[in-house]
Amino acid sequence: MPRRFAFALAMLMTLSIAPPLYAADDDDSLDEIQEKLGNEWMLVKNDQRRKIKTYAKLEDGKRFRSFKVDAVLDSTMEAGVRVMLDAENYTKWYWEVLEGKMLKVVSPTEYYIYLKHRAPFGLPNRDVILHAMIEPQKKGKNFIKMVVKAQPNYIPEKPPLVRMLAEDMVLTYTPLPNNQVHVEAEGYVDPGGRVPAWANNYIQRQAPYSILLGLLRMMGNDEYKHGKTPLPFPVNNNPE
């Protein structure tokens, strides 16, 4: 079976799932972690070399687990903003994105973004409309916060695509010395429809950490790191 058919469908991302463990053959460890998950954050992966930590928890009333990521990336605040606002190029790094496009620019700090995600073999692909609100840096708050929330009814559904019910996230960028950025992300994804256990488990092992690696790679790309096109709002690369 081609490898592309083994890929899973959600973020985030995204992102409703526990991040991957170190070993490739990690089902037993994953099951053990799942049994221990409660409504408090549990450390799932600690990549000290890349300075990435991932967490998971189960919240009341949600059918999938929430995620949290804490990372220090070697890049700049400007690069992070350029990557996140370049919807058309999410296909180059975001988890299983087949299509990305900017639907509407409401203001320099408010956007509607459309994404189509590849699903595992035998399942319909997913799509989602994301409403992104950005809080720029200001005096006394030297961070950029992006609040992303799915809007399932923003445009009509496109069968056979299944509309995702949630791909929600709060993302915070904070500048650090020596051209580094502290990235914090916390969120939840509901892919909608039915998701078999094997597909859900695969996503749990792969998606969040893979997204952080993709973000790290893109933020180090000269196109974003040394981009000259004007940004929609002021960005300060220097720590306070």
C-alpha positions in Angstrom: 0.0 0.0 0.0 1.5 3.4 -0.9 2.7 5.4 2.1 0.5 8.3 1.2 -2.6 6.2 2.0 -1.3 5.7 5.6 -1.3 9.4 6.4 -3.9 10.8 8.7 -6.3 13.7 8.5 -6.0 16.3 11.2 -3.7 19.1 12.1 -2.7 21.2 14.3 -2.4 20.6 14.5 -4.1 21.3 14.9 -4.0 18.5 17.2 -6.8 16.9 19.1 -4.3 14.2 20.0 -1.3 13.1 21.9 2.0 13.8 20.2 4.3 11.0 19.0 6.6 9.0 21.2 10.2 8.3 20.5 10.0 4.6 19.5 8.4 3.6 16.2 6.8 0.6 17.8 5.1 2.5 20.6 1.5 1.2 20.8 2.0 -0.2 24.3 3.4 3.1 25.6 0.7 5.1 23.9 -2.0 2.9 25.4 -0.5 3.3 28.8 -0.5 7.1 28.4 -4.1 7.1 27.2 -5.2 5.2 30.3 -3.5 7.7 32.6 -4.9 10.8 30.8 -7.2 13.0 32.9 -8.1 16.6 33.0 -4.5 17.7 34.0 -1.8 18.1 31.4 0.5 15.1 31.1 4.0 15.3 29.5 4.1 13.0 26.5 7.3 14.0 24.7 10.4 15.9 25.7 12.8 16.5 22.8 15.6 18.2 24.7 17.8 18.5 21.6 15.1 20.5 19.6 13.7 22.1 22.8 10.2 20.8 22.1 7.8 19.5 24.8 4.3 18.1 24.1 1.4 17.4 26.4 -2.1 15.9 26.3 -5.2 15.8 28.5 -8.8 14.7 28.3 -11.4 17.3 29.0 -15.0 16.7 30.1 -17.5 16.8 27.2 -14.9 16.3 24.5 -14.5 13.1 22.5 -10.8 13.7 21.7 -7.9 14.8 23.8 -6.6 18.3 23.9 -2.9 19.1 23.1 -0.3 21.6 24.3 3.1 22.3 22.8 6.0 24.3 24.3 9.0 25.0 22.1 12.0 27.3 21.6 12.7 27.7 17.9 15.8 29.3 16.2 14.3 32.1 14.2 12.5 35.4 14.5 9.1 36.7 15.4 8.7 38.2 11.8 9.4 34.7 10.3 6.8 33.1 12.5 4.1 35.7 11.5 5.0 35.3 7.8 4.6 31.5 8.0 1.3 31.6 9.8 -0.3 34.1 7.4 0.9 32.4 4.2 -2.2 30.1 3.9 -1.4 29.0 0.4 1.9 27.4 1.5 0.5 25.4 4.4 0.7 22.5 2.0 4.5 22.6 2.4 4.6 22.0 6.1 1.3 21.7 7.9 -0.1 18.2 8.7 -1.6 16.6 5.6 -2.9 19.8 4.1 -3.9 19.3 0.4 -5.1 22.8 -0.1 -4.8 26.1 1.8 -6.1 29.5 0.8 -7.1 32.8 2.4 -10.8 33.3 2.1 -11.1 36.8 3.6 -9.0 39.4 5.1 -11.3 41.3 7.5 -8.6 43.5 8.9 -4.8 43.4 9.4 -5.5 41.2 12.5 -8.5 39.1 11.4 -8.6 36.4 8.8 -10.7 33.5 7.5 -8.6 30.6 6.1 -9.7 27.5 4.3 -7.8 24.1 4.7 -8.4 20.7 3.1 -6.8 17.8 5.0 -5.9 14.4 3.5 -7.7 11.5 5.3 -6.5 7.9 5.7 -7.3 5.4 3.0 -11.0 4.6 2.9 -12.1 7.7 4.7 -13.3 11.0 3.1 -11.0 13.9 3.2 -11.8 16.8 5.6 -12.0 20.5 5.2 -12.2 23.3 7.7 -12.7 27.1 7.8 -10.5 28.8 10.4 -11.3 32.2 11.9 -8.0 33.7 13.1 -7.8 36.7 15.4 -4.3 38.2 16.2 -3.3 40.2 19.2 -0.2 42.2 18.2 2.6 43.2 20.6 2.1 46.2 22.8 3.7 47.9 25.7 4.0 45.5 28.6 3.0 42.5 26.5 5.9 41.6 24.1 4.2 38.6 22.6 1.9 37.9 19.6 -1.2 35.8 20.3 -3.2 34.1 17.6 -6.6 32.7 18.5 -7.9 30.2 15.9 -11.4 28.8 16.0 -13.2 26.6 13.4 -16.3 28.0 11.7 -18.1 25.0 10.2 -21.0 27.0 8.8 -19.0 29.9 7.3 -19.4 28.4 3.7 -21.6 25.5 2.5 -20.2 22.0 2.9 -18.5 20.4 -0.1 -19.3 16.7 -0.2 -17.7 14.2 -0.3 -15.5 16.3 2.1 -16.4 16.0 5.7 -16.5 19.4 7.5 -14.4 19.5 10.6 -16.2 20.6 13.8 -13.1 22.0 15.6 -9.5 22.9 14.8 -9.2 25.4 17.6 -5.9 26.7 18.9 -4.3 29.6 20.9 -0.8 30.2 19.6 1.7 32.6 21.3 5.0 33.8 20.0 7.4 35.5 22.4 10.9 36.8 21.4 14.0 35.5 23.2 17.6 36.6 23.0 19.9 35.4 20.2 17.2 35.3 17.5 15.0 32.7 19.2 11.3 32.5 19.6 9.3 30.8 22.4 6.2 29.1 20.9 3.3 28.0 23.0 0.3 26.3 21.4 -2.8 24.8 23.1 -5.9 23.5 21.4 -8.4 20.9 20.3 -9.5 19.3 17.1 -12.6 17.4 16.2 -12.4 16.0 12.6 -16.1 15.4 12.4 -17.7 12.2 11.2 -16.5 8.8 12.1 -12.8 8.1 12.7 -11.6 4.5 13.3 -9.4 3.7 16.2 -6.3 2.9 14.0 -6.5 6.2 12.3 -6.9 8.1 15.5 -4.0 6.3 17.1 -1.8 7.1 14.1 -2.6 10.8 14.4 -1.9 10.7 18.1 1.6 9.5 17.4 2.5 11.8 14.6 0.6 15.1 14.1 1.6 17.7 16.8 5.3 17.1 16.9 5.4 16.9 13.1 3.8 20.2 12.8 6.3 21.8 15.2 9.2 20.4 13.1 7.5 21.8 9.9 7.1 25.2 11.6 10.8 25.1 12.6 11.9 24.3 9.1 9.7 27.0 7.5 10.8 29.7 10.0 14.4 28.9 9.1 13.7 29.4 5.4 15.3 32.5 4.0 12.0 33.4 2.3 10.4 33.9 5.7 13.4 34.7 7.9 14.7 37.5 5.6 11.4 38.4 3.9 11.1 42.1 2.9 7.4 42.4 2.1 5.6 44.6 4.6 3.8 42.8 7.5 0.2 43.8 8.3 1.1 44.9 11.8 4.3 45.9 13.6 6.5 43.1 14.9 9.3 43.4 17.4 12.0 40.7 17.2 13.8 41.9 20.3 13.0 40.6 23.8 12.1 43.2 26.5 
